[in-house]
């Protein structure tokens, strides 16, 4: 930060006022971004995947911007409350959002109460990371491969339950699977938390599409049986587990992404500084290690223009998806 220095000298009152006025410009310019604490808003409760990744991102920003970054959990409505609040925040760069596909590209397809514009309501800075999901089943379900699951579902249409939070990848995963393989499962909606995982272990649910970070230990303990990775690439934590495409021939990439966005009309210098800080992730071994421990991988090459364009493309995709599955519009 710039500092101004005064020489010890006798000057008249008028000259002193003139001198202070002259110095005011450089002093104000010295408060270059970021000059105070940055708030990184997460639209979900502490401990969940978005919160965990948000804190990893927050540590990177604090390190690269040399400024305090606090993570504020503003949970509720599947991330839409936080997104709405950030969309209306002062565009000074001190309130940023951990953007996620559920509330930034899919929300308006599913909820009539969304009041922000998913494209124009934000300044999209960078996509940062994506998490791997696993397709798992209750161990008592008599299947051990994806083709066996498909055959079982075709033989028992509507009798097999999968569950999660409406609009989240735990919900989306099952619908996309049904669409890809012409099967029919029954979705059980949960308000959030880990109850769907508990119910999948107990047998209330027979199938689940959950993030690797939340069920990795249960899979290793045998409480859940993993059939495939629902991403384009295999997981280093489960190297013998095939992708769905490798297992059954049809691609199915259910990899929730996380990025950083701010209110609309963020100053160009703020966007550039935050973007440059996030770009350092690829050369930060500690950041990459933290991602791997939560079943996430880095997204490289993201820019303001590509991120913004992808939000528009994904919004159109999810609008069509909601119509195709006949998803009821929620309030």
C-alpha positions in Angstrom: 0.0 0.0 0.0 1.2 3.5 -0.9 2.1 5.8 2.0 2.4 9.6 2.0 5.2 11.4 3.9 5.3 15.0 5.1 8.6 16.9 5.4 9.0 19.0 8.5 8.6 22.6 7.4 6.7 25.8 8.2 3.9 26.5 5.7 1.0 28.9 5.8 -2.5 27.8 6.5 -3.5 28.2 2.9 -0.5 26.3 1.6 -1.3 23.5 4.1 -4.9 23.2 2.8 -3.6 23.1 -0.7 -1.0 20.5 0.2 -3.6 18.3 1.9 -5.9 18.6 -1.1 -3.1 17.6 -3.4 -2.3 14.5 -1.2 -5.9 13.4 -1.0 -5.8 12.0 -4.6 -2.9 9.6 -4.0 -4.2 8.5 -0.6 -7.6 7.5 -2.1 -5.9 5.8 -4.9 -3.7 4.0 -2.4 -6.8 2.1 -1.2 -6.4 -0.3 -4.1 -8.5 -3.5 -4.1 -8.5 -5.3 -1.8 -8.0 -3.0 1.1 -10.2 -4.7 3.6 -11.7 -8.2 4.3 -13.5 -10.0 1.5 -16.6 -12.0 2.2 -17.0 -15.2 0.2 -20.7 -16.3 0.5 -21.6 -20.0 0.4 -25.2 -20.9 -0.2 -25.2 -24.1 1.9 -24.6 -25.1 5.5 -21.2 -25.7 7.0 -19.6 -29.1 6.4 -21.2 -29.8 3.0 -19.3 -30.1 -0.3 -19.9 -26.5 -1.3 -18.8 -25.2 2.1 -15.6 -27.4 2.0 -14.7 -26.2 -1.5 -15.6 -22.6 -0.6 -13.1 -22.7 2.3 -10.4 -24.1 0.0 -11.0 -21.3 -2.5 -11.1 -18.8 0.3 -7.7 -19.8 1.5 -6.3 -19.5 -2.0 -7.8 -16.0 -2.4 -6.4 -14.9 1.0 -3.0 -16.1 0.1 -2.8 -14.6 -3.4 -4.6 -11.3 -2.6 -2.8 -10.8 0.7 -6.1 -10.0 2.4 -8.4 -11.7 4.9 -11.2 -13.7 3.3 -14.1 -14.9 5.5 -16.6 -17.6 4.4 -20.2 -16.7 5.2 -22.7 -19.6 5.1 -26.0 -18.2 3.8 -27.8 -21.5 3.4 -31.4 -22.1 2.3 -33.4 -22.8 -0.8 -30.7 -24.8 -2.5 -28.3 -21.9 -2.6 -30.8 -19.5 -4.1 -30.9 -17.2 -1.1 -27.2 -16.6 -1.2 -27.2 -16.1 -4.9 -30.0 -13.6 -4.7 -28.2 -11.7 -1.9 -24.9 -11.5 -3.8 -26.7 -10.5 -7.0 -28.0 -7.4 -5.2 -24.8 -6.7 -3.3 -22.6 -3.6 -3.8 -20.4 -4.3 -6.8 -17.1 -3.4 -5.1 -15.5 -6.9 -5.0 -15.9 -7.4 -1.2 -18.9 -9.7 -1.5 -18.3 -12.7 -3.7 -20.2 -15.9 -4.3 -19.2 -19.6 -4.5 -21.3 -20.1 -7.7 -22.8 -23.6 -8.3 -24.7 -25.0 -11.2 -27.8 -25.7 -9.1 -28.5 -22.1 -8.2 -26.7 -20.4 -11.1 -27.9 -22.4 -14.1 -30.7 -24.7 -13.1 -32.8 -22.8 -10.5 -35.1 -21.0 -12.9 -36.0 -24.2 -14.6 -37.3 -25.6 -11.3 -38.5 -22.7 -9.1 -40.9 -19.9 -9.9 -39.6 -17.9 -6.9 -36.2 -17.1 -8.5 -35.9 -13.3 -8.7 -32.4 -13.0 -10.1 -31.2 -13.3 -13.7 -28.9 -16.3 -13.8 -26.8 -14.8 -16.6 -27.0 -11.0 -16.2 -27.4 -11.0 -12.4 -23.7 -11.9 -11.8 -20.2 -11.2 -12.9 -18.8 -14.7 -13.6 -15.1 -14.6 -12.8 -13.8 -18.2 -12.9 -15.0 -21.8 -12.8 -12.6 -23.4 -10.3 -13.3 -27.0 -9.6 -15.7 -29.9 -10.1 -16.5 -32.9 -7.9 -16.9 -36.5 -8.8 -20.1 -38.3 -8.0 -20.5 -42.0 -7.6 -23.3 -44.2 -8.5 -24.0 -46.4 -5.5 -26.5 -49.0 -4.4 -27.6 -50.6 -1.2 -25.5 -53.7 -0.8 -28.6 -55.9 -0.6 -29.7 -54.9 -4.1 -28.8 -57.9 -6.3 -26.6 -56.0 -8.7 -22.8 -55.5 -9.0 -22.4 -53.7 -12.3 -24.2 -50.9 -14.2 -25.6 -53.3 -16.9 -27.0 -55.5 -14.1 -28.6 -52.4 -12.5 -30.1 -51.4 -15.9 -31.5 -54.9 -16.3 -32.9 -54.9 -12.8 -34.5 -51.5 -13.3 -36.2 -52.6 -16.5 -37.5 -55.6 -14.8 -38.8 -53.6 -11.8 -40.0 -50.2 -13.3 -40.8 -47.6 -10.6 -40.0 -50.0 -7.8 -36.5 -48.8 -7.1 -36.0 -45.6 -5.1 -33.3 -43.1 -5.4 -33.1 -39.9 -3.4 -31.5 -36.6 -2.7 -32.4 -32.9 -2.8 -34.7 -31.7 -5.6 -32.6 -29.9 -8.2 -29.2 -31.1 -6.8 -27.0 -33.6 -8.6 -28.3 -36.4 -6.3 -31.7 -35.7 -8.0 -30.4 -34.8 -11.5 -28.2 -37.9 -11.6 -31.0 -40.3 -11.4 -33.2 -38.5 -13.9 -30.3 -38.4 -16.4 -29.6 -42.1 -15.8 -33.2 -42.9 -16.5 -33.2 -40.8 -19.7 -30.0 -42.4 -20.9 -30.9 -46.1 -20.3 -34.7 -45.9 -20.6 -35.3 -47.0 -17.1 -37.7 -45.7 -14.4 -36.8 -45.1 -10.8 -38.8 -43.3 -8.1 -37.3 -40.1 -6.7 -37.6 -39.4 -3.0 -37.0 -35.8 -2.1 -35.1 -34.6 1.0 -34.6 -31.1 2.3 -30.8 -31.6 2.5 -28.1 -33.0 4.7 -26.9 -36.6 4.8 -30.2 -38.3 5.4 -30.4 -39.7 1.8 -27.0 -41.4 2.4 -28.2 -42.9 5.7 -31.4 -44.1 4.0 -29.5 -45.6 1.1 -27.4 -47.6 3.6 -30.5 -48.8 5.4 -32.4 -49.7 2.3 -35.1 -47.1 2.2 -33.3 -45.9 -0.9 -31.8 -48.5 -3.2 -29.8 -46.2 -5.5 -27.9 -43.0 -4.9 -25.9 -40.5 -6.9 -23.7 -38.8 -4.3 -20.5 -36.9 -4.2 -17.3 -39.0 -3.6 -16.4 -36.7 -0.7 -19.6 -37.5 1.2 -19.7 -41.3 0.6 -16.1 -42.4 0.1 -15.8 -43.8 3.6 -19.1 -45.6 3.4 -18.1 -47.3 0.1 -14.7 -48.4 1.5 -16.4 -49.7 4.6 -18.9 -51.7 2.5 -22.0 -49.8 3.8 -22.6 -48.8 0.2 -21.7 -50.6 -3.1 -20.2 -48.4 -5.8 -20.9 -49.3 -9.4 -19.4 -46.5 -11.3 -18.0 -43.0 -11.3 -20.5 -40.5 -12.8 -17.8 -38.4 -14.5 -15.7 -38.5 -17.6 -12.7 -39.8 -15.8 -12.0 -42.4 -13.2 -11.3 -41.5 -9.5 -7.8 -41.8 -8.1 -9.4 -42.8 -4.8 -11.2 -45.7 -6.6 -9.0 -46.6 -9.5 -10.8 -49.9 -10.3 -14.2 -48.3 -10.5 -15.2 -47.6 -14.1 -17.0 -44.6 -15.4 -20.6 -45.2 -16.4 -19.6 -44.9 -20.1 -16.9 -47.5 -19.6 -19.3 -49.8 -17.7 -22.4 -49.5 -19.9 -21.5 -47.7 -23.1 -23.3 -44.4 -22.7 -21.6 -41.2 -21.4 -23.1 -39.6 -18.3 -21.1 -36.8 -16.7 -22.7 -35.7 -13.4 -19.9 -33.5 -12.0 -21.2 -30.5 -10.0 -18.9 -27.5 -10.6 -18.0 -24.6 -8.3 -16.8 -21.2 -9.3 -16.5 -17.6 -8.1 -18.8 -14.8 -9.1 -19.8 -11.4 -7.9 -22.6 -8.9 -8.4 -23.1 -7.5 -11.9 -20.9 -4.7 -13.0 -17.9 -5.5 -11.0 -15.0 -3.2 -11.8 -12.6 -4.6 -14.4 -9.6 -4.3 -12.1 -11.4 -6.3 -9.4 -12.3 -9.0 -11.8 -8.8 -9.1 -13.1 -7.2 -9.4 -9.7 -9.6 -12.1 -8.4 -9.3 -14.0 -11.7 -5.5 -13.9 -11.6 -5.6 -15.1 -8.0 -7.8 -18.0 -8.9 -5.5 -18.8 -11.9 -2.7 -19.5 -9.4 -4.6 -22.6 -8.3 -3.0 -24.8 -11.0 0.4 -24.1 -9.6 -0.5 -24.4 -5.9 0.3 -27.9 -4.7 -1.5 -27.4 -1.4 -4.7 -26.3 -3.2 -4.6 -29.3 -5.6 -4.0 -31.6 -2.6 -7.0 -30.2 -0.8 -9.2 -30.7 -3.8 -8.1 -34.3 -4.2 -9.0 -35.1 -0.6 -12.6 -34.1 -1.2 -12.9 -35.9 -4.6 -12.6 -32.8 -6.7 -10.5 -31.8 -9.7 -9.3 -28.4 -10.9 -11.0 -26.8 -13.9 -8.3 -25.1 -16.0 -8.6 -22.5 -18.7 -11.7 -20.8 -17.4 -12.1 -17.1 -18.2 -14.8 -14.5 -17.7 -16.0 -14.9 -21.3 -16.0 -18.7 -21.3 -17.6 -18.9 -17.8 -20.4 -16.5 -18.8 -21.0 -18.3 -22.1 -21.2 -21.7 -20.3 -23.8 -20.4 -17.9 -26.0 -19.4 -20.8 -25.5 -22.8 -22.5 -26.2 -24.7 -19.3 -29.3 -22.7 -18.5 -30.7 -23.6 -21.9 -29.8 -27.3 -21.3 -31.5 -27.4 -17.9 -34.6 -25.6 -19.1 -35.0 -28.4 -21.7 -34.2 -31.1 -19.2 -36.9 -29.9 -16.8 -39.5 -30.0 -19.6 -38.3 -33.4 -20.8 -38.7 -35.0 -17.4 -41.9 -33.0 -16.5 -40.3 -31.5 -13.4 -43.0 -29.7 -11.4 -42.3 -26.0 -11.0 -41.7 -25.3 -7.3 -42.5 -22.1 -5.5 
